[in-house]
Amino acid sequence: MNLYPRKEVFRMEKRLSCKDVGSDCDYVVCAKTEEEIFQKAADHARTVHNMSEIPKELYEKARSAIREVDQC
């Protein structure tokens, strides 16, 4: 018998939306890591917004707009 209850570890997710960076787009991406966020966001930017490259200013704006959420 375990006298100490097992603590559940809740891992926050990261969230970014196009609207967070000033675009009139409803796209929202959630992932466990910032790297995953940027991979998914870059794919979206390429396919939907026809962006072959992400300008450094937009990358920095997106990076500062990433929020941690309990659930996405």
VEXMARBA-197750 format. One record per atom (N, C-alpha, C): residue number from 1; x, y negated, z; residue in three letters; atom name. Coordinates in Angstrom, 2 decimals. Each point is the difference from the previous one (the first is absolute). Layout:
BEGIN
    i       c1       c2       c3   aa  at
  NUM        X        Y        Z  Ala  CA
...
end
This chain:
BEGIN
    i       c1       c2       c3   aa  at
    1     0.84     1.18     0.00  Met   N
    1    -0.84    -1.18     0.00  Met  CA
    1     0.88    -1.24     0.00  Met   C
    2    -0.30    -0.91    -0.91  Asn   N
    2     0.76    -1.24    -0.11  Asn  CA
    2    -0.62    -1.05     0.90  Asn   C
    3     0.77    -0.50     0.95  Leu   N
    3    -0.50    -1.02     0.92  Leu  CA
    3     0.01    -1.39    -0.61  Leu   C
    4     0.77    -0.16    -1.05  Tyr   N
    4     0.10    -1.30    -0.64  Tyr  CA
    4    -0.73     0.03    -1.33  Tyr   C
    5    -1.04    -0.77    -0.12  Pro   N
    5    -0.74     0.01    -1.28  Pro  CA
    5     0.88    -0.51    -1.13  Pro   C
    6    -0.18     0.60    -1.13  Arg   N
    6     0.76    -0.40    -1.17  Arg  CA
    6    -0.52    -1.34    -0.49  Arg   C
    7     0.90    -0.93    -0.18  Lys   N
    7    -0.40    -1.30    -0.52  Lys  CA
    7    -0.06     0.07    -1.51  Lys   C
    8    -1.06    -0.54    -0.52  Glu   N
    8    -0.12    -0.06    -1.45  Glu  CA
    8     0.78    -1.21    -0.48  Glu   C
    9     0.70     0.19    -1.09  Val   N
    9     0.76    -1.10    -0.58  Val  CA
    9    -0.78    -0.51    -1.20  Val   C
   10    -0.38    -1.26     0.06  Phe   N
   10    -0.72    -0.60    -1.11  Phe  CA
   10     1.00    -0.77    -0.84  Phe   C
   11     0.03     0.33    -1.24  Arg   N
   11     0.92    -0.68    -0.90  Arg  CA
   11    -0.79    -1.01    -0.81  Arg   C
   12     0.41    -1.23     0.10  Met   N
   12    -0.67    -1.06    -0.73  Met  CA
   12     0.29     0.14    -1.49  Met   C
   13    -0.95    -0.42    -0.79  Glu   N
   13     0.19    -0.04    -1.44  Glu  CA
   13     0.31    -1.43    -0.40  Glu   C
   14     0.61    -0.14    -1.14  Lys   N
   14     0.28    -1.32    -0.55  Lys  CA
   14    -1.00    -0.26    -1.12  Lys   C
   15    -0.39    -1.27    -0.14  Arg   N
   15    -1.04    -0.36    -0.97  Arg  CA
   15     0.42    -1.29    -0.72  Arg   C
   16    -0.29    -0.02    -1.30  Leu   N
   16     0.24    -1.18    -0.82  Leu  CA
   16    -1.10    -0.07    -1.04  Leu   C
   17    -0.48    -1.19    -0.27  Ser   N
   17    -1.00    -0.16    -1.06  Ser  CA
   17     0.48    -1.08    -0.96  Ser   C
   18    -0.50     0.06    -1.22  Cys   N
   18     0.33    -1.03    -0.98  Cys  CA
   18    -0.45    -1.37     0.50  Cys   C
   19    -1.14    -0.03     0.67  Lys   N
   19    -0.50    -1.28     0.50  Lys  CA
   19     0.95    -0.61     1.02  Lys   C
   20     0.74     0.85     0.72  Asp   N
   20     0.96    -0.50     0.98  Asp  CA
   20     1.12    -0.80    -0.64  Asp   C
   21     0.24     0.23    -1.28  Val   N
   21     1.07    -0.73    -0.70  Val  CA
   21    -0.56    -0.98    -1.02  Val   C
   22    -1.30    -0.29     0.11  Gly   N
   22    -0.59    -1.05    -0.80  Gly  CA
   22    -0.65     0.41    -1.30  Gly   C
   23    -0.15     1.29    -0.24  Ser   N
   23    -0.62     0.47    -1.24  Ser  CA
   23    -1.49     0.23     0.21  Ser   C
   24    -0.78    -0.25    -1.02  Asp   N
   24    -1.43     0.25     0.06  Asp  CA
   24    -0.26     1.44    -0.44  Asp   C
   25     0.43     0.93     0.84  Cys   N
   25    -0.06     1.43    -0.31  Cys  CA
   25    -0.33     0.72     1.30  Cys   C
   26    -0.86     1.00    -0.06  Asp   N
   26    -0.44     0.71     1.20  Asp  CA
   26     0.89     1.18     0.40  Asp   C
   27     1.13     0.18    -0.66  Tyr   N
   27     0.88     1.14     0.27  Tyr  CA
   27     0.57    -0.09     1.42  Tyr   C
   28    -0.07     1.13     0.70  Val   N
   28     0.58     0.14     1.35  Val  CA
   28     0.82     1.27     0.01  Val   C
   29     1.20    -0.10     0.53  Val   N
   29     0.87     1.17     0.10  Val  CA
   29     0.33     0.23     1.47  Val   C
   30     0.00     1.26     0.40  Cys   N
   30     0.36     0.39     1.35  Cys  CA
   30     1.04     1.11    -0.09  Cys   C
   31     0.92    -0.01     0.92  Ala   N
   31     1.04     1.02     0.04  Ala  CA
   31     0.64     0.00     1.38  Ala   C
   32     0.79     0.99     0.25  Lys   N
   32     0.68     0.11     1.29  Lys  CA
   32     1.27    -0.84     0.06  Lys   C
   33     0.61    -0.26    -1.17  Thr   N
   33     1.25    -0.76     0.00  Thr  CA
   33    -0.09    -1.18    -0.98  Thr   C
   34     0.84    -0.97     0.23  Glu   N
   34     0.08    -1.15    -0.89  Glu  CA
   34     0.45     0.44    -1.40  Glu   C
   35     0.89     0.95    -0.05  Glu   N
   35     0.48     0.51    -1.29  Glu  CA
   35    -1.16     0.58    -0.82  Glu   C
   36    -0.87     0.78     0.64  Glu   N
   36    -1.16     0.56    -0.70  Glu  CA
   36    -0.95    -1.10    -0.46  Glu   C
   37    -0.18    -1.02     0.84  Ile   N
   37    -0.85    -1.14    -0.38  Ile  CA
   37     0.52    -0.61    -1.29  Ile   C
   38     1.31    -0.26    -0.08  Phe   N
   38     0.56    -0.65    -1.17  Phe  CA
   38    -0.01     0.89    -1.24  Phe   C
   39     0.15     1.29     0.18  Gln   N
   39    -0.09     0.91    -1.15  Gln  CA
   39    -1.41    -0.05    -0.60  Gln   C
   40    -1.00     0.12     0.85  Lys   N
   40    -1.39    -0.01    -0.46  Lys  CA
   40    -0.38    -1.37    -0.56  Lys   C
   41     0.43    -1.07     0.68  Ala   N
   41    -0.32    -1.36    -0.46  Ala  CA
   41     0.67    -0.30    -1.34  Ala   C
   42     1.23     0.47    -0.18  Ala   N
   42     0.70    -0.22    -1.27  Ala  CA
   42    -0.70     0.74    -1.14  Ala   C
   43    -0.45     1.21     0.25  Asp   N
   43    -0.76     0.75    -1.02  Asp  CA
   43    -1.27    -0.76    -0.37  Asp   C
   44    -0.69    -0.51     1.01  His   N
   44    -1.23    -0.76    -0.24  His  CA
   44     0.31    -1.28    -0.80  His   C
   45     1.04    -0.71     0.40  Ala   N
   45     0.37    -1.24    -0.69  Ala  CA
   45     0.32     0.26    -1.47  Ala   C
   46     0.67     1.12    -0.27  Arg   N
   46     0.36     0.37    -1.37  Arg  CA
   46    -1.23     0.33    -0.83  Arg   C
   47    -0.85     0.84     0.54  Thr   N
   47    -1.12     0.52    -0.79  Thr  CA
   47    -1.19    -0.96    -0.08  Thr   C
   48    -0.27    -0.75     1.06  Val   N
   48    -1.19    -0.85     0.02  Val  CA
   48     0.33    -1.46    -0.34  Val   C
   49     1.12    -0.48     0.51  His   N
   49     0.35    -1.41    -0.19  His  CA
   49     1.07    -0.20    -1.08  His   C
   50     0.37     1.07    -0.69  Asn   N
   50     0.97    -0.06    -1.10  Asn  CA
   50     1.32    -0.67     0.39  Asn   C
   51     0.46     0.30     1.20  Met   N
   51     1.27    -0.56     0.49  Met  CA
   51     1.09     1.04    -0.17  Met   C
   52     0.96    -0.28    -0.83  Ser   N
   52     1.11     0.95    -0.18  Ser  CA
   52     1.01    -0.13     1.13  Ser   C
   53     0.07    -1.17     0.61  Glu   N
   53     0.88    -0.23     1.14  Glu  CA
   53    -0.75    -0.78     1.07  Glu   C
   54     0.39     0.20     1.23  Ile   N
   54    -0.58    -0.74     1.11  Ile  CA
   54     0.99    -1.12     0.35  Ile   C
   55    -0.39    -1.26    -0.19  Pro   N
   55     0.91    -1.09     0.34  Pro  CA
   55     0.35     0.03     1.49  Pro   C
   56     1.21    -0.43     0.31  Lys   N
   56     0.48     0.03     1.38  Lys  CA
   56    -0.94    -0.76     0.94  Lys   C
   57    -0.53    -1.14    -0.46  Glu   N
   57    -0.90    -0.80     0.84  Glu  CA
   57    -1.27     0.78     0.34  Glu   C
   58    -0.53     0.72    -0.98  Leu   N
   58    -1.20     0.80     0.23  Leu  CA
   58     0.30     1.17     0.93  Leu   C
   59     1.16     0.61    -0.19  Tyr   N
   59     0.42     1.10     0.88  Tyr  CA
   59     0.06    -0.48     1.45  Tyr   C
   60     0.61    -1.16     0.22  Glu   N
   60     0.13    -0.53     1.36  Glu  CA
   60    -1.37    -0.38     0.58  Glu   C
   61    -0.86    -0.55    -0.85  Lys   N
   61    -1.35    -0.36     0.45  Lys  CA
   61    -0.77     1.27     0.40  Lys   C
   62     0.12     1.04    -0.83  Ala   N
   62    -0.67     1.27     0.30  Ala  CA
   62     0.58     0.62     1.27  Ala   C
   63     1.29    -0.05     0.13  Arg   N
   63     0.64     0.59     1.19  Arg  CA
   63    -0.51    -0.67     1.28  Arg   C
   64    -0.16    -1.31    -0.03  Ser   N
   64    -0.47    -0.69     1.20  Ser  CA
   64    -1.50     0.20     0.22  Ser   C
   65    -0.73     0.44    -1.03  Ala   N
   65    -1.44     0.21     0.11  Ala  CA
   65    -0.38     1.40     0.45  Ala   C
   66     0.95     0.90     0.08  Ile   N
   66    -0.29     1.38     0.45  Ile  CA
   66    -0.41    -0.04     1.47  Ile   C
   67    -1.09     0.67     0.29  Arg   N
   67    -0.53     0.03     1.38  Arg  CA
   67    -0.07     1.46     0.47  Arg   C
   68     0.16     0.17     1.29  Glu   N
   68    -0.19     1.32     0.58  Glu  CA
   68    -1.45     0.10     0.45  Glu   C
   69    -0.62     1.13    -0.33  Val   N
   69    -1.40     0.24     0.35  Val  CA
   69    -0.12     1.39     0.61  Val   C
   70    -1.05     0.17     0.79  Asp   N
   70    -0.26     1.31     0.61  Asp  CA
   70    -0.38     1.01    -1.07  Asp   C
   71    -0.82    -0.45    -0.91  Gln   N
   71    -0.55     0.89    -1.02  Gln  CA
   71    -0.31    -0.84    -1.22  Gln   C
   72     0.18     0.58    -1.15  Cys   N
   72    -0.24    -0.73    -1.22  Cys  CA
   72    -1.08     0.64    -0.84  Cys   C
end
